[in-house]
Amino acid sequence: MFDNSTVLVTGGTGSWGQELVKQLLQLSPKEIRIFSRNESNQVEMKRTFNNPKLTFFIGDIKEMDTLITASKGVDYVFHLAALKHVPVCEEQPYEALKTNVIGTQNVIEAAIHNDVKKVIYVSTDKVANPSNFYGFSKAMGEKLTIHANILGLKTKFVCVRGGNVLGSSGSVVPLFQKQIKEKSKVEITDFNMTRFFLTIEDAVKLLFKAAKESVGGEIFVMKMPACRIVDLAQVLIDSSAKKNVIIEETGVRPGEKLHEILFSEYESENTVNYDDQYYVILPLLKINDLAERYLKYPKVSLNIYRSDQTLISKEEIRQMLLNGGFIS
């Protein structure tokens, strides 16, 4: 699919972006364009990969002109750029709106302008019944992305929803490890909190699945493990060399849920069981060939897909962290 293709990755210097680029390079692309606004991250990434197929664009998705330039001659766009930290988006909602909503519309319009084949939008579990501005802004990005398919143009648009990526920038695993090392204490907002998790490799697998098998208009959802955050913290404590580490409950932050949802009760009515690893949420919008593509797939039996429904054990958490290289 990507052989001799030109691929644009917005937010390409982040954790998802770097793993995506690493795996894309194995698929013989013609060129991979990295679009982000952080100069130092680009310089570091360029030195790390040292590959002539990589081209770097410094720019912001809030600026249409730079996106149009970066998208010229592109076959596929992976749209990863976003403001993603819940407290930041709560404190600065207008900035989140400009990046996550207006920026996404700019990506859509730039792709249409340049006749890109397909755009893959990276969403989040926080869009289902959103309780914070980050979730609302990403949900609007989803709506814009899906809606772009009804224009009947060459470019197709698809979304993916994932949970928390283990070890990604700002994620809880490196944060907890830092707290264990420096404070002998792990701070958790609520002892009952649960979250979905996936490895960075699985996150890219989800992107490739959607890119290769989508018609345009779908939301691909990976079936993924969920765990209690306090169990995750305890496994990290047990695997560390530190003694007498305590876990402290600090209280839920504004906009934070106890449990995340990957599809809501409303969405379950239009969700199919795609295979043993993925669900696909179908829109209510009429999009050419989409409904026909999924007629043979069974509807889901779940009314809602929530992170406290099937929790993995501490041993399974430990194995997940071992597989990811976070503990030894």
Helices and strands as residue ranges (DSSP letters): E 6-10, H 15-24, G 25-27, E 31-36, H 39-49, E 54-58, H 64-71, E 76-79, H 86-91, H 93-96, I 97-102, H 103-113, E 118-122, G 125-127, H 133-147, G 148-151, E 156-161, E 164-165, H 172-183, E 185-188, E 194-198, H 200-213, E 219-222, E 226-228, H 229-239, E 246-249, E 261-263, H 265-268, E 271-273, E 278-281, H 290-293, E 305-306, H 314-323
